[in-house]
Amino acid sequence: MNNRIISIDVLRSFAIVLMVVFHFIYDLRFFGYVEWDIPDGVEWRTFRHIILISFFICLGASLHLSYQNGIDWKKFSKRLTQILVSALAISLVSLVIVPNNYIYFGVLQFIVVASVLCIMFANKPRASLSIGLVIIATYNIGGVSGMWPFTYIQNHLPAYSNDYVGLFPWLGVVFVGIWSASTSFVKKDPLRHLKKHTWIAFPGKHSLVIYLVHQPALFAIFGLIAYLSGG
């Protein structure tokens, strides 16, 4: 993306940091160090929603900033392929490790589908805002299930997945993100003074790698501690 907007990278970095914190606490519970109701407690669900909103606003904003003047299909396909391969790898690993709760449509799977559905609206911010608000409103008034379209095959899927991101309402957040990047507020890059502090934006610029690596690393560390302590 040319002329990167540092504010978007900072928001993505914020989401990445919160995600690492979330998974760190999840692992603490998994290994028995705490008894907090993560990820299903009300507060933890809110925590997760803040992370998802931040990620998906950035996804929509990046689509607009990258393709507002035309879609570079080669660039788009390359990035999409990277995410798709990563998503499939996560699904396969989770199927082996937690077959009863494997990830069939988590964050990365959602990003792949949302990118395909939203790319044609990358240069249509007003239409994107309207579509996004309709999707979010439809979900909130109970017009569609957060499990759609998996409701049709729900009997063949795990009753509980370790990571699930529904098209409703989250697709709406991506569409709103497209619109947000077209606003004068974002175009002025309100956090542009942070450009000299490159470490702040670093996680946001390498979000996919961090997403893929951090949880296996945390799990390995906790597992080693448990092994060495005889737990």
ChimeraX attribute file (.defattr): number of C-alpha atoms within 10 A of each C-alpha:
attribute: neighborCount
match mode: 1-to-1
recipient: residues
	/A:1	9
	/A:2	6
	/A:3	7
	/A:4	14
	/A:5	21
	/A:6	22
	/A:7	22
	/A:8	25
	/A:9	22
	/A:10	24
	/A:11	21
	/A:12	26
	/A:13	23
	/A:14	18
	/A:15	24
	/A:16	24
	/A:17	16
	/A:18	17
	/A:19	22
	/A:20	16
	/A:21	12
	/A:22	18
	/A:23	17
	/A:24	17
	/A:25	17
	/A:26	20
	/A:27	19
	/A:28	18
	/A:29	16
	/A:30	15
	/A:31	16
	/A:32	12
	/A:33	11
	/A:34	13
	/A:35	11
	/A:36	15
	/A:37	13
	/A:38	21
	/A:39	19
	/A:40	11
	/A:41	11
	/A:42	11
	/A:43	12
	/A:44	16
	/A:45	14
	/A:46	13
	/A:47	16
	/A:48	19
	/A:49	13
	/A:50	14
	/A:51	20
	/A:52	19
	/A:53	16
	/A:54	22
	/A:55	27
	/A:56	26
	/A:57	25
	/A:58	27
	/A:59	23
	/A:60	30
	/A:61	25
	/A:62	22
	/A:63	25
	/A:64	28
	/A:65	20
	/A:66	20
	/A:67	19
	/A:68	18
	/A:69	10
	/A:70	11
	/A:71	16
	/A:72	10
	/A:73	10
	/A:74	9
	/A:75	11
	/A:76	16
	/A:77	12
	/A:78	11
	/A:79	12
	/A:80	17
	/A:81	12
	/A:82	12
	/A:83	17
	/A:84	18
	/A:85	14
	/A:86	18
	/A:87	22
	/A:88	16
	/A:89	13
	/A:90	19
	/A:91	21
	/A:92	16
	/A:93	13
	/A:94	19
	/A:95	15
	/A:96	11
	/A:97	11
	/A:98	13
	/A:99	14
	/A:100	15
	/A:101	16
	/A:102	24
	/A:103	26
	/A:104	23
	/A:105	21
	/A:106	18
	/A:107	18
	/A:108	24
	/A:109	21
	/A:110	20
	/A:111	24
	/A:112	18
	/A:113	15
	/A:114	20
	/A:115	18
	/A:116	12
	/A:117	13
	/A:118	21
	/A:119	19
	/A:120	16
	/A:121	20
	/A:122	28
	/A:123	22
	/A:124	17
	/A:125	23
	/A:126	16
	/A:127	15
	/A:128	25
	/A:129	20
	/A:130	14
	/A:131	18
	/A:132	24
	/A:133	17
	/A:134	14
	/A:135	21
	/A:136	19
	/A:137	16
	/A:138	16
	/A:139	18
	/A:140	14
	/A:141	8
	/A:142	9
	/A:143	11
	/A:144	16
	/A:145	16
	/A:146	18
	/A:147	14
	/A:148	13
	/A:149	13
	/A:150	14
	/A:151	12
	/A:152	9
	/A:153	9
	/A:154	12
	/A:155	9
	/A:156	9
	/A:157	15
	/A:158	14
	/A:159	10
	/A:160	11
	/A:161	18
	/A:162	15
	/A:163	16
	/A:164	18
	/A:165	21
	/A:166	17
	/A:167	22
	/A:168	22
	/A:169	21
	/A:170	24
	/A:171	27
	/A:172	27
	/A:173	28
	/A:174	30
	/A:175	34
	/A:176	27
	/A:177	28
	/A:178	33
	/A:179	25
	/A:180	22
	/A:181	24
	/A:182	19
	/A:183	11
	/A:184	10
	/A:185	10
	/A:186	16
	/A:187	13
	/A:188	11
	/A:189	15
	/A:190	14
	/A:191	15
	/A:192	13
	/A:193	10
	/A:194	14
	/A:195	14
	/A:196	9
	/A:197	9
	/A:198	11
	/A:199	12
	/A:200	17
	/A:201	21
	/A:202	14
	/A:203	22
	/A:204	24
	/A:205	17
	/A:206	14
	/A:207	17
	/A:208	15
	/A:209	11
	/A:210	16
	/A:211	17
	/A:212	15
	/A:213	10
	/A:214	16
	/A:215	16
	/A:216	11
	/A:217	11
	/A:218	16
	/A:219	17
	/A:220	12
	/A:221	12
	/A:222	17
	/A:223	15
	/A:224	13
	/A:225	13
	/A:226	13
	/A:227	10
	/A:228	9
	/A:229	8
	/A:230	7
	/A:231	10
